[in-house]
Amino acid sequence: MDQRTPVDASSPRESPVWPAAFIALATFLCYGGWGLTRLGFYHDDWPLLYHMSLMGGRFWDTAFGQLQGTAHIYRPLSVLCWALPFWLFGLKAAFWQASMAGLTAALCLVFYQLLRRFGAPPVHALLAALLFLAFPNKDSTLFWPATALQLSTSLLCFLGSCLAQARHARTGRNSALALAVGLLLCALGVYDQCFFLLPVWALGPGARESGSRPRLAVFVGAAALAAFVVAKFVVLPHFVPYNKTVAFSARQAAFVYYMALRSLLDPRWFVYLARCAWQAAVWHPVLSAGALILPWLARAALGRPSEAGEADAGRRLILWGGAVYVLGYLPLCFSDYAPGAYDQMNRLNQLPVAGLCAALCGWTLLSGNPRRTAALAAAASACLVIHLTFSGIWRESYRRQLEFRDRALAVLGDWPKDKSLLVVLPELYAARKAPVFLSGYDVSAAVHVWTGDSERSALAYSEWVTFRPEGVYADGRVRPYSSFRLFDAASGRLSALDARAARALPPVLQPWEKPLAFWPKD
């Protein structure tokens, strides 16, 4: 165990109030201040909201209704993550976003506590937590309320499990061990990305404690994980079919880790971030100044001379963080998903980024060089400023969705129920990042929510829509042109669709193929 000089728990630098206050303020800035109230729902959120709106409004009806005839049973606790806010807030997007902000702050605070348990000083742990909060290649986990809610909840449970396991190693309390295993199972029951992280327990903050307690925790955790595997992959498939690919592919694994590194090191990504930082300074100079200063205030408030043993804590954090980064992507190697930097797929980076920020915290401890702490503060400052623009991009996406809603409702009387709406949007994404509408899956569900009419359907004109002589090909089938109406979202014009009108449509450009254009201050 590390030999440390006793600290005064009443000292401001050791008080839990300071980190909580800094994290809360940083979260407020990340969400664009009061601009949080203009954030909304996105893509997968709409089908989820529509299905929950059909289930009567009572909490347990909403929760159990999602388990009937769907693959949600493979992640049974995820339905509670959605049913609770829907029961509390319904379709009020601002309240969903406020609850996401609270969850995000709680997650960062638990991450801070875990770094402290490893032996990181308050200032290093807090700066790493602020960097984790605002790390730029996972912003969808902040702003995508219904869909990203399960990811943050799962990670919160996993980090809490690591803390409880460390407490069991320190105190020997069986209640702490039960809590650790329970939280681990909750993390897996909500989302799958923690599936291969049991070895991280062996590297966790309790691994250096004396006695057999850490080994007992790993044994009990492994037994719980084995029971979970049997239930999920042996028992449940006999009752409910799973609608996702689950098979390891070496090619997919190489692609996943390539995309992970690209989301960190692509030069075009750095250019994009630089433009976002500049745009934040133009849009919100006061908030940008606050975001720049906040990590340095944290450094001044919690900074102190280095202590003996911190280099050892740094090495352990680098090892632990590296393991989380590598193993956090491993479940994707069994799927057809891959992370990205720009759009909603960057939600898959959240867990590995926690490991990366832990490793960066460890790096600052290795030499006791104050320049490393300053580098961590500078990185946190830059990322907080960038998130002021990110929040504006997600607000812009929702503004465009509401603009489409108003124009679609204006032509509702001229839109026959038996005709699908082929929606031509100016852009599928706002500023290459926040999805507006991407398919029939999301735009139809949004129309159902707005009109209360489940007979109407719509389809976003995207790269997945092609035109053939016999009709429109989408979702694996061809439908005749006469079954559609063409809707220009920019002008609100509704017209008939035929082969000639289809050929006149401009080709769909991917976000990276279009010039990056921002807009005036919102």
N, C-alpha and C positions, 0 to 999 in steps of 0.2 A: 504494500500500500504506500501511497505517496506520503511523505512526511512534510507537513505544512505548518507554517506558523498559525496559531489560533487567530481567528478573525472575530471581530466584534459584530454580532448579528444585528445590533442596532445601528451600525454605521450606514449612512445613506448609500454607500457603494455596495453594501451587502443586502439592502432592503429589496424585497420583491416588487415594491411599488414602482421604482424607477424603470426597470425593464418593461413592466406592463404598460406604463405611461408612454414610453418611447415607441413600443410596438403598436399601441392603439393609435397614436398620432401618425405613425408611418403608414398604417393601414388606411387611415382616413385620406392621406395624400395619394396613396396608390389608386384608390377608387375615385380620384378626381374631386375630392372634397364633397361639396353638396351636389356635384354632378352625379353622384351615386343614384340620386332619385330619378335620373333619366336613363339609367341602364335598364335592360329588359330581358326578354327571352330570346333564345337562339336555336335554330336547327332542331336537334333531337328533343329540345324542350317541348316543342309544340305537340307532337304525337303523345308524349307522356302526359301533358296537361289535359289534352282532349280526353284521353282514356280515363284519367282520374275524375274529370268533370262528369262522367257518365255513371259514377259509382255511388251517388247519393249524398256525398258530402260528409258523412260520418267517418271518423278516423279509421276504425277497424274495417268498415266496409271498403274504404279506399285501399287499405293495406292488403287485405285478403283478396280483394278483387283483382289485384295485379298478379297474384300468384296462380290464378286459375287459367290454365291453357296457355301459359307463356313460359319463356325460358328464364324469367326472373327468379324462379325457384332455385336456380343454380347460384344466385346471389341473394338469398332470402332477406337479409337485413337491409339491402338497398331499398326495398320497398318502404321500409320505415323512414329512411332518409327523405323520401319524396312525400310520403303520406302526411308526415307531421307538418311541414311547412304548408302543404296544400290545405290541410285542415285548418291551420291558423290563418293563412293569408289568401287562400284562393288564387285568383289570377292577378293579384296586385304585385307587379314585378318589383317595385321599389322595396317592398318588404322582404321578398325573396333575396334581393341583392344585399339588404342590410343584414339579413341572417348569414349570408355568405361572408360578408365582411367580418362579422363576429366569429364565425368558424375559422376564418383565415388568421385572425389575430390570436385565437386560442391555439391553433396549430403552431404558430411561430413561438408562442410563449412556452409550449411544451418542448419544442425543439431547443429553445434556450436552456430550459431546465436540464435537458439531457446532456447538452454540452457542458454545463456546469458540473454535472455528476461525473463526467469524464475527467474533470480537473481543470477545465478552461476557466480563466479568470472572468469576472463579469463583463468587462469591456470587450474581450474577444468573443465571448459567447453571444453578446448582444449584437455586435456588428455582424457576425455570421448569421444570426437570426434575421436581421434586417436585409442582408443580402439574399437570404433564402426567400423572404417575403416578396422581394421585388425582382428576383432573377428573371431576365427578360424572355427566356425561351419556354416559359410555362404560364403565360398570362391568362390563358383560357381557364385555368383552375381558379382564377379570381372572379372572372366576369361571366362565366357560363353557369347559370345558377342551378338548374335542375340536374343537368348531366354531370357537371363537375363536382356536385355536392358529395356524391358517393366516393370520389377519389380522395377528397380532403378528409372526409370522415374516416375512411379506411387508414390513411396515413396517420391521422391523429390517434387512432386506436393502437396502431403498431408502435408509435413512439411512446405512448403511454404504457404499453406492454413492456417495452425495454426499461422504462423507469421503474415499473413495479418489480420486474425481475431483479434489477439492481438493489432495490430495497429488500427483497427477500434474501439476496446474498449478504447484505449488510446486517440484517436483523434476525434472519431465520424464521420470520413469521410466515405461517402457512397461508394466512389470509392474503399476504402480498403475492405469494406464488399463485394462488387461485385467481387473483385479479390479473396477474400477468398472462396466464393461460387463457382466461376469459376474454381479455382484450385482444389477444392474438387471434382467437377464433372469430371475434367480432370483425377484426380487420379483414380476415379472409371471407367472412360471410357478406361483407359489403362489396368488396372488389378483390380481384385476383392478383394484383401486381406485387403483393407482399409474399406470394406463394413460396418463393425460394429463399426467403430471408431468415429461416431458422438458424443457419450457421452464424448469422450476425449476432444472435443471442450469445454465442460462445465468445464473441469479440466485444461484447457490450460492456458497459461501465461496471458491472458486477463481476466480471471475469477475473479480476485480480484479488478479490476477497479470499480470505483463507477458508479452508474447510471444503466440504463436498457440496455446499449449497448450489454453486453455479452448475455443477454437473447434474444435480437433481433437477434443477429448473430445465435444463436442456433435455433431459430424459422425459420429463413430464410433458414438455412442449412438443417433443417428437412424437410421443404417444397420441397427444391431441391432434397433431397434424395428420398422423396416419389414419385416425378415425375420420377426420374430415375428408381425406382423399378417398377412402372407401365409400363414404356416403355420397360424395359428389360424382365420382367417376364409375362406381359400380352399382350402387343402389338407385340413385335418381334416374339414370338413363333408362331404367326399366319402366318408368312412369311418365317421364316428360322428355320429348326429343330436344336435343340441344341444337341451336341453329347457327353455331359458329364452328369454324374449322379448328380442330385441336390435333395438331400433328407437327412434330419437330421437322424443320427443314434447314439444312446447313446453308442453303442459299438465302433463305429468309433471315437466318441468324446474322449472316454477313451483312445483309441489307439493313437490318435493324441497327447494328452497331455503327455502320457507316453513316446512317441518317442521324444517329445520336451525336457522333462527332461533328457532322456537318452543321447540326443545330447549334454547336458551340463555336466552330472555327471558320465557317464560310465567310470569306471577305465581303460578299454582298450583304450578309446579315449585319456586319459591322457598319456598313454604309447606311443601311436601313435604320439602325439604332441611332446613328449620328443625326440623321434627319429628324427622327422622332425627338431627340433631345433638343435640337434647335427649335422644332415646332412648339414644344412645351414652353420654352423660354419666350416665344412670341405670343402664344395664347395666354399663358398664365404666369406672368413674371413673378408675382408675389408667391404663389404656391411653389414655383420652381425654386425660388430662393429658400423657402422653408425646407423643401426636399433636399437641397444641397447642404444646408446647415445642420439638419437634424442628426446625421451620423456623427458629425464632429462634436456636436453638443453631447451626444452619448459618450463619445470618447473622453471628453473633458470631465463629465460627471462621474464616470465609472473607472477611469484610468487609474492605474497604480503601478509601482515598480514590479518587475517580474519576480517570481519566487522559484525556489528550488523545486525540481520535479516537473516543471511545466514542459520541458523538452520531452520527457517521457510521455506525458499526457498528449503532446502533439503527435508523437509517433503512433500512439494508439488511435487517435482520431483519424489520422491519415489512413491507417489500415482499415478501420471500421468504415470510414466514408468511402474508400475505394471499393470495399466489398458491397456496400449498398448500391453504389453506382453501377457496378457490373451486374450484380444479381437482380437489380431492379428492372433491367431490360430483358432478362432471360425469359419471362413468361411470353413476351411478344414473339419470341422465336418459335412458339408453338401456334401462332395465329397468322392472320393475314394483315395485321396492323403494323405500322411503323411510325416512329415519332417524327416530328418536323419542328421547325422553328417558328413559322409564321402563323399558321391558321389553328383551327380547333384541335388538330392532332397533337399540338404541343402539350396537351394535357398529360400525355404519356411520359413527359419529362419530369413531372413533379417529384416522384419518389427518388429517382437517381440524382436530381438536383439537391435534395436533402443530403445525400451522401457527399456530393461535390462540395457543398458549403461546409460540411463538417470537416472534410479534408483540408479546405482552405483555412479553416479555423486552426487546425493542427499545424499547418504550415507556418502560421504567424507565431506559433509557440516554440518552434524548433530552436531559434537562435536568440530570442528575446530582443530582436532588432525592432525598434519603434517604427522604422520605415515600413515594415510589413503590416503593422497595425494601421498605419496611415493609408497604405494601399487598399486594405480591406474597407476602411471608411470611405475612401474615394470611390471604390467600386459600388458600395451601397448607395452613395449619393447619386451617382450617375444613373443607377437602375431606378431609384425612386423618381427622378426627373423623367426618365423615359416612360414610366408608367402613367404619368399625367397625360401624355399623348395616347398611350394605349387605351386608357379609359375613355378618351374622346373618340377613338376609333370605334369602340364597342357601342358608345352612345349613338354615333352616326349610323351604325348598322341598324339599331333599333328604330331610329328616326325614319330610315328608309322603309323599314317594315311597316310602320304606322302610316307612312305616306301611301304605300301600296294598299293598305287596308282601306283608307279613306277613298281612294280612287276606285277600288274594286266594289265597295259598297255603293258608290255613286252610280255604277252601271248594273247593279244587281237585277233591276227590273228587265234589262235587255239581255241578261245572261240566262239562257234556258238551263234548267237543272240537269238535263240529259247531255249537256255539252261540257266537256272539260275545258278549263282555261289554260292555254299555253302562254305562260307569263314570260315576257321578254324584259329582263332587268338591265339597267345600265351597267351594273357590275354584280357579279355573284358574291363578292367580298368587298367590304369597305377597307380601302388601303391595304389590300392583299392579306388581311388578317381576319376580321370578324365576319362570319358568314351572314349574308342577308337571307337568301333562299337558295338551296342547292339542288332540289329534286321535287318530285311530287310528294314524297314522304313528309317533308316539313311544310311546304306551302299549302297542301290540302288540309293538313291538320290545323294550321293557323286559320284557314277559311272556315273550318268547322267550328273552331272556338269563337271566331268573331261573328258568325252568322247564326250559330246554333243549328245549322242545317247539315246533316251528315251525308246528304245525297249529292252535294256538290263536290267536285274534285278539280284539282289544278295541277299543273306541271311546270316547273321552272325550266326554261330553255338553257341547257347546259351541254357540256361535251358528251353526256350520256344520251342525248336526244339526237337522232339522225332522221333524215327524210328519205323515204323510198318512193318509188312510183305508186305503190299501193297505199301508202299512208305514213304515219309517224311511228318510228320505232323507239320504244322506251320501256324500261322495266321488263325486258325480255319478250316483248310482244309488239305486234304491229296493229295499230288502230287506224281506221280510215280518217282522212282529213275532215270529213263531214262531222266527225264526232268531237271536233274542237272548235273553240273560238280563240282568236289571237288577241292578246291583251298587251299593249305597250305600257309598261309601268311608268315610264317617264312622262308620257302625255295623258295617260288614262283613256286611250282610244281603244275601243272594242271593235273587232272586225272579223269577217269570215276567214277561215284558213283553207287554202287549197295549195296545190303543188307549186303554183307560180308565186304565191305569197311566201311560201316556205323557202323557195330558192332566193328570194329577195332579202331574206334575213342575213345580217352580218354573221361571219363565223364567230364562234365562241372563243374568246381568248382566255388563257389561264392568267391568274393574277400576276405572275412574274413576267408575262409577255406585254403587259400594259405599262405605260409610264406611271410612276408613283406620284399621284396627285393628292395633296391634302386640301383642306378647305378652310374658309375663314373661321375665326374664333366662334365657338358655339355659345 
